[in-house]
Amino acid sequence: DMFEFFRRDAGRPEYRIDLRYWAEKLEATDKGGGFEEFSAEAFRAAVKDYFDDATSDDEDWTEARKTALWAEIESDILDRLGDEGEHGVFLALRDFRYDSFEFVDWGHGCKEYTHRFLWCCHALEWAIGVYDAAQPVAREES
């Protein structure tokens, strides 16, 4: 029964769907509107986290060098987000070098679930909740 799969468990707050788990269950998606898409915000945050991790414990990275490095990252990579999209910024990231700094072993996909996928998940949960709420009424009327 697929209703069991999509039904909100007792005790779980409304709209707390395990999206990762539901996405794993997909067998087919629309070729033009899959369930994930590139997120510029997630990319920017991942680049910033990588920068912070790489420069925070290294005494060679003075504040002046970090400021200069971040300015280069912004101009060479992050400023391309609007123009070149996902492919362009990943190429820029791969090719970026500044002194001894480079992005090595980049493992961030920087994807977010699409609005369409989120809407469908919430619609399923809502519809099953409406169905479940109507069941006692339907039984009493028969």
C-alpha positions in Angstrom: 0.0 0.0 0.0 1.7 3.2 -1.2 -0.5 5.2 1.2 1.5 3.7 4.0 4.7 4.9 2.4 3.5 8.5 2.0 1.4 8.7 5.2 2.6 11.1 7.9 3.6 9.0 10.9 2.1 9.9 14.2 4.4 12.1 16.1 6.2 13.5 13.1 5.5 17.2 12.6 3.6 18.3 9.5 5.7 19.0 6.5 8.8 17.1 7.9 9.1 14.8 5.0 12.3 12.8 4.6 13.0 14.2 1.1 16.2 12.2 0.6 14.4 9.0 1.3 11.5 9.8 -1.0 13.9 10.9 -3.8 15.7 7.5 -3.5 12.3 5.9 -4.3 12.0 7.6 -7.7 12.1 5.3 -10.6 11.6 7.8 -13.4 11.7 11.6 -13.7 10.8 14.0 -16.4 13.7 14.7 -18.6 13.1 18.4 -18.4 12.2 18.7 -14.8 14.0 16.3 -12.6 13.9 16.3 -8.8 17.2 18.2 -8.2 18.7 21.3 -9.7 22.0 23.3 -9.2 21.8 25.9 -6.4 24.0 28.9 -6.7 23.5 29.6 -3.0 24.6 26.0 -2.1 27.6 26.4 -4.4 28.6 29.8 -2.8 28.2 28.3 0.7 30.3 25.3 -0.2 33.1 27.5 -1.7 33.1 29.6 1.5 33.2 26.6 3.8 36.1 25.2 1.8 38.0 28.5 1.9 37.4 28.8 5.6 38.6 25.3 6.3 41.7 25.6 4.1 42.8 29.0 5.5 41.7 29.0 9.2 44.4 26.9 10.8 47.3 27.8 8.5 49.5 30.6 9.9 50.8 31.4 6.4 47.3 32.7 5.6 47.5 36.2 7.1 44.3 38.3 7.1 45.7 40.3 4.1 46.4 37.1 2.1 43.0 35.7 3.0 41.3 38.9 1.9 43.2 38.9 -1.4 42.5 35.2 -2.0 38.8 35.7 -1.3 38.7 38.6 -3.7 40.2 36.3 -6.4 37.7 33.6 -5.7 34.8 36.0 -6.0 36.0 37.5 -9.3 37.3 34.3 -10.9 34.5 31.9 -9.7 31.6 33.3 -7.8 31.0 36.3 -10.1 30.4 33.8 -13.0 27.4 32.2 -11.3 24.8 34.3 -13.1 26.4 34.1 -16.5 28.0 30.7 -16.9 25.8 28.5 -14.8 26.7 25.2 -13.2 29.1 23.9 -15.8 31.0 27.2 -16.1 31.5 27.7 -12.4 32.7 24.1 -11.9 35.3 24.5 -14.6 36.4 27.8 -13.1 36.6 26.1 -9.7 38.7 23.2 -11.2 41.1 25.6 -12.9 41.5 28.1 -10.0 45.0 28.6 -8.5 46.2 31.3 -6.2 49.6 30.9 -4.5 49.4 27.5 -2.9 45.6 27.5 -2.8 43.4 25.4 -5.0 40.2 23.4 -4.7 41.3 19.8 -4.3 39.0 16.8 -3.9 35.8 18.9 -4.4 32.9 16.6 -3.4 30.0 19.1 -3.3 27.2 18.6 -5.8 25.5 21.8 -4.8 22.1 20.5 -5.7 18.7 21.3 -4.1 15.4 19.6 -4.6 13.2 21.3 -7.3 10.1 23.2 -6.4 8.1 20.7 -8.4 9.5 17.8 -6.4 8.8 19.5 -3.1 5.3 20.5 -4.2 4.5 16.9 -5.2 5.8 15.4 -1.9 3.8 17.9 0.2 0.7 17.4 -2.1 0.9 13.6 -1.6 1.2 13.9 2.2 -1.7 16.4 2.3 -4.0 14.4 0.1 -3.5 11.2 2.1 -4.2 13.2 5.3 -7.4 14.4 3.8 -8.3 10.9 2.7 -7.6 9.5 6.1 -9.6 12.3 7.8 -12.6 11.4 5.6 -12.5 7.7 6.4 -14.3 7.6 9.7 -17.0 9.8 8.3 -17.5 7.5 5.3 -17.8 4.5 7.6 -20.3 6.1 9.9 -22.5 7.1 7.0 -22.8 3.5 5.6 
